[in-house]
Amino acid sequence: MLADTVGRWLDDEYGFDQRRRFCAQPHGFAPQNWSRLADLGLLGINVPGEYGGLGGGAIETLIVMQAFGRALVVEPYLSTAVVAASLLARNGSEPQKQAWLPRIADGSGKLAIAALERGARYDWHRVQTTGRLQGDGYRLDGHKAVVLHGDSADALLVSARTSGGPADMQGISLFLVDARAAGVYIKGFPTIDGQRAAEVELKGVTVDRASILGSVGGGLAILEAGVDAGLAAICAEAVGSMERLMEITAEYLRTRKQFGSAIGSFQAIQHRAADMAIAIEQARAMALCAAAHAREADATARRRALSAAKALIGRAGRYVGQEAVQLHGGMGMTDELAVGYYFKRLTCIDMTWGDTEHHMERYGELM
């Protein structure tokens, strides 16, 4: 029922030409679509029922994200309704939950994860942003890079070092920061896949102790658990994008004629299409594995499963995208065709929160 509901809405209101118009709006998405997501209950999937949500989890998120991948949805669903909602629901204080979870569910509040920094690549523990005690609170100073949908967020979840050195695994705290607070400077920019990101500068931002998510110095484990929920979600999104890319390509192979026959009748082309289908089936299996482990209490087992899924799906997305472009010939390179947009999105998914090589390395370390 959930899949049918999401699918019908996207089929009716999220066509390829409509998506172009959504991307052209100030924050890269249409406010009416965000309201529609709230009306359908999709923003509250990871919000507990007592805070106005549906109390779902990774499987429901997988269903939604797979549908979003098919339509190349550009709304900031991942950062707000998946990662931030999961972090707050599991680790937020009661006042934090009451303040933000109902707002996530009804669409009135958007959050972004401001944790990666320049030079850190995909290592969440390499934090140079500082959180120094100042009176009854903390003073935050530093820079956060490539904050997904940071320019449309009402609040930021910021990692800052409250003790230790720049590469220490301990001493990182997670702060809930008003995006409009004095000293917060946000510069948004479009990404190659039609989404939005931002560079965030923190200069003397003052926050109180109540803004800390979890315990002082214990933010890394909390952050990684939330990001793992996000990794499972974008794995599902990648599968949806690959499925749709396969459908578009198969239709082209059935209708494009050369030497008087549809090119899909040529054996060499059939072999390439079959290899694409196999890669997608493997990716689908790994996305299900990722969703099954997304809330695993054992951090090592969870991270190992998520890294395995992210690495395989990243490789599959690259292969399927390249083959789809090649099989379309010169048309595959044109801006008017959807093929290139799916390939761009799959490329960005691979680079989000750790590319294939990063997760292969992490998987080896965890073994």
PyMOL commands that set and color helices and strands:
alter all, ss='L'
color gray80, all
select helices_A, chain A and resi 2-13+16-23+31-39+42-44+49-51+58-71+77-91+94-106+150-152+209-211+219-255+263-265+267-293+299-327+329-333+339-351+356-366
alter helices_A, ss='H'
color red, helices_A
select strands_A, chain A and resi 111-114+130-134+137-148+155-161+172-178+184-190+196-208+212-213+257-258+261-262
alter strands_A, ss='S'
color yellow, strands_A
deselect
rebuild
show_as cartoon
